[in-house]
Amino acid sequence: MSYRMKLRAAAKSAEILLYDDIGADFFGEGVTAKQFAADLRALGPVNHIDLRINSYGGDVFDGLTIYRQLIDHKAQITTHIDGVAASIASIIAMAGDTIRIAESGFFMIHDAWGGKVGNASDLREYADRLEAVSGQLANIYVSRTRQKPEDVKQWMDAESWMDASTSIDRGFATELAPNQQMAARAVYIQARHGYKHVPKALTFAGKEAARSDVKARQQGLLKRALRHAMGEARTSTGG
């Protein structure tokens, strides 16, 4: 995972590489809103920001704060979904004036979730808070995509993983970027974030199936080439 901000002084532009979880985890890793704000200020005045994302999400409040910082920035922002923009990372992606998604990219939205220890009253209060946060997230998606609120809420409730084409059709992205390979790991995704519907294309099983398919095709091409070569050899020796 990786995170950095890089200034391109000559063009008064900058690149933000957000290939990490949002918010600090138990080990202190991840991108916090506080760190992001400090780094953004350190860039100074820039006219354009390329925001590159490959993140499975993280802390919702760090993510909302980062989104707000980008929305309030004076620079023109181009979001590049290089791999995955999932959960709160998909909200951060919405800050782009233009949102480009890789042909192999995925965009995922879902309801806010978490855990709480306490009595029945505590848990009811926590559930209400989760619903309120989900409503905030839905409002951001609706404002950007112009989709019906009930459709967006349904997609969130279903934990919807959208490929590049669907993301563009539904307004979560505006442009298709050239294809590039992703480094997503489904075991990591599911264990760390608890997602239920990770697409097969992002799983180890999917990757292994793809490798097997490629290997089979290569073997088939090799066999055809050998048969072709042997046929030419027979023709030439049979003179």
C-alpha positions in Angstrom: 0.0 0.0 0.0 1.2 3.5 -0.7 0.4 7.1 -0.1 2.2 10.3 -1.3 1.7 13.8 -2.6 4.0 15.1 -5.3 4.3 18.6 -6.5 4.9 19.3 -10.2 6.3 22.8 -9.8 6.7 23.7 -13.4 3.1 23.1 -14.3 1.7 24.3 -10.9 0.0 20.9 -10.6 0.3 18.0 -8.1 -0.3 14.2 -7.9 -1.9 12.5 -4.9 -1.3 8.8 -4.8 -4.0 7.3 -2.5 -3.1 3.6 -2.6 -3.8 2.9 1.0 -6.5 2.5 3.7 -8.3 5.6 4.9 -7.7 6.4 8.6 -5.1 4.8 10.9 -5.4 1.1 11.7 -4.3 -0.7 14.9 -0.7 -0.5 13.7 -0.9 3.2 12.9 -0.9 2.6 9.1 -3.3 4.3 6.7 -4.0 7.9 5.6 -5.6 10.1 8.3 -7.5 13.3 7.5 -5.0 15.2 9.7 -2.0 14.0 7.7 -3.8 14.6 4.4 -4.7 18.2 5.4 -1.1 18.9 6.3 0.2 17.5 3.1 -2.3 19.3 1.0 -1.4 22.6 2.6 2.3 21.9 2.0 1.7 21.7 -1.7 0.9 25.4 -1.8 -1.2 26.9 -4.5 -1.7 24.6 -7.5 -4.1 24.7 -10.4 -4.6 21.0 -11.0 -4.5 17.9 -8.9 -4.4 14.3 -10.3 -6.0 12.2 -7.5 -5.0 8.5 -8.1 -7.0 5.9 -6.1 -6.6 2.2 -5.4 -8.2 1.8 -1.9 -10.7 -0.4 -0.2 -11.9 2.3 2.2 -11.5 2.6 5.9 -12.7 5.1 8.5 -15.8 6.9 7.3 -15.1 10.2 9.2 -11.5 10.5 8.0 -12.8 9.8 4.5 -15.6 12.4 4.7 -13.0 15.0 6.0 -10.6 14.2 3.1 -13.5 14.6 0.6 -14.4 18.0 2.1 -10.8 19.2 1.9 -10.7 18.3 -1.8 -14.1 19.8 -2.5 -13.0 23.1 -0.9 -9.7 23.2 -2.8 -9.4 25.7 -5.6 -7.6 23.4 -7.9 -9.2 21.5 -10.8 -9.2 17.8 -9.7 -9.1 14.8 -11.9 -9.8 11.5 -10.1 -8.2 8.4 -11.5 -9.6 5.1 -10.3 -6.5 3.0 -11.1 -7.8 -0.1 -9.4 -10.5 -0.1 -6.7 -12.4 2.8 -5.1 -14.4 1.0 -2.5 -16.5 2.2 0.5 -15.3 5.6 1.8 -12.7 5.7 -0.9 -15.5 5.9 -3.4 -16.7 9.1 -1.6 -13.3 10.6 -1.9 -13.4 9.8 -5.6 -16.5 12.0 -5.9 -14.3 15.1 -5.3 -13.0 15.0 -8.8 -14.3 17.4 -11.4 -13.6 14.5 -13.8 -13.6 10.9 -12.7 -11.6 8.5 -14.9 -11.9 4.8 -14.2 -9.5 2.1 -15.5 -11.1 -0.4 -17.8 -10.2 -3.1 -15.2 -11.3 -0.9 -12.3 -14.1 -1.4 -9.8 -16.2 1.1 -7.8 -18.0 -0.1 -4.6 -20.7 1.5 -2.5 -22.4 0.2 0.6 -24.2 1.2 3.8 -22.1 2.4 6.7 -21.2 -0.5 9.1 -19.3 -1.1 12.3 -19.4 -2.7 15.7 -20.4 -1.6 19.2 -20.4 -3.1 22.6 -23.1 -2.1 25.1 -26.6 -2.6 26.2 -29.8 -2.5 24.1 -30.1 1.3 24.3 -26.5 1.7 23.3 -26.9 -0.6 20.3 -30.1 1.2 19.1 -28.3 4.6 19.3 -25.4 3.2 17.4 -27.7 1.7 14.7 -29.4 5.2 14.3 -26.0 6.7 13.9 -25.1 4.3 11.2 -28.3 5.0 9.3 -27.6 8.7 9.6 -24.1 8.3 8.2 -25.4 6.1 5.3 -27.8 8.9 4.5 -25.0 11.4 4.3 -23.1 9.1 2.0 -26.1 8.6 -0.2 -26.7 12.3 -0.5 -23.1 12.8 -1.9 -23.6 10.0 -4.4 -27.0 11.4 -5.5 -25.7 14.9 -5.8 -22.9 13.8 -8.1 -24.6 11.1 -10.2 -28.1 12.6 -10.4 -29.5 9.2 -9.8 -32.8 8.7 -7.9 -32.2 8.5 -4.1 -34.1 5.2 -3.8 -31.9 3.6 -6.5 -28.7 4.8 -4.8 -29.9 3.5 -1.4 -30.8 0.2 -2.9 -27.3 -0.2 -4.4 -25.7 0.7 -1.1 -27.9 -1.7 0.8 -26.8 -4.5 -1.6 -23.1 -3.6 -1.4 -22.8 -3.0 -5.1 -19.5 -3.6 -6.9 -19.6 -1.8 -10.3 -17.2 -2.4 -13.1 -16.0 0.4 -15.3 -18.9 0.3 -17.7 -21.5 0.2 -15.0 -19.8 3.0 -13.0 -19.9 5.3 -16.0 -23.5 4.3 -16.9 -24.7 5.2 -13.4 -22.7 8.4 -13.2 -20.1 7.4 -10.6 -17.4 7.9 -13.2 -17.2 10.1 -16.3 -14.5 8.6 -18.5 -12.9 5.3 -19.3 -9.1 5.1 -18.8 -6.8 2.7 -20.7 -6.7 -0.8 -19.1 -4.1 -1.6 -16.5 -3.5 -4.5 -14.2 -4.8 -4.3 -10.6 -3.1 -5.8 -7.5 -6.3 -6.4 -5.4 -6.3 -9.3 -3.0 -9.7 -10.6 -2.0 -8.6 -12.4 1.1 -7.2 -9.2 2.4 -10.3 -7.3 1.4 -12.7 -9.6 3.1 -10.7 -10.2 6.2 -10.0 -6.5 6.8 -13.1 -4.8 5.6 -15.8 -7.6 5.9 -17.2 -7.1 2.4 -19.6 -9.8 1.3 -19.8 -9.5 -2.5 -16.3 -9.1 -3.8 -16.3 -9.7 -7.6 -14.6 -12.9 -8.7 -12.3 -10.8 -10.9 -10.7 -9.5 -7.7 -10.4 -12.8 -5.9 -7.5 -15.2 -5.9 -9.8 -17.8 -7.4 -10.6 -15.4 -10.2 -7.0 -14.6 -10.8 -6.0 -18.3 -10.8 -8.8 -19.1 -13.2 -7.6 -16.3 -15.5 -4.0 -17.6 -15.3 -5.2 -21.1 -16.1 -7.1 -19.8 -19.0 -4.1 -17.9 -20.4 -1.9 -21.0 -19.8 -4.4 -23.2 -21.7 -4.5 -20.7 -24.6 -0.7 -20.6 -24.7 -0.5 -24.4 -24.8 -3.1 -24.5 -27.5 -1.2 -22.0 -29.6 2.0 -23.9 -29.1 0.4 -27.2 -30.1 -1.0 -25.5 -33.3 2.3 -24.0 -34.1 4.0 -27.4 -33.7 1.5 -29.1 -35.9 1.9 -26.4 -38.5 5.7 -26.7 -38.3 5.5 -30.5 -38.6 3.1 -30.2 -41.5 5.5 -27.9 -43.3 8.4 -30.3 -42.6 6.5 -33.2 -44.1 5.7 -31.1 -47.2 9.3 -30.1 -47.6 10.8 -33.6 -47.1 8.1 -35.2 -49.3 9.2 -32.9 -52.0 
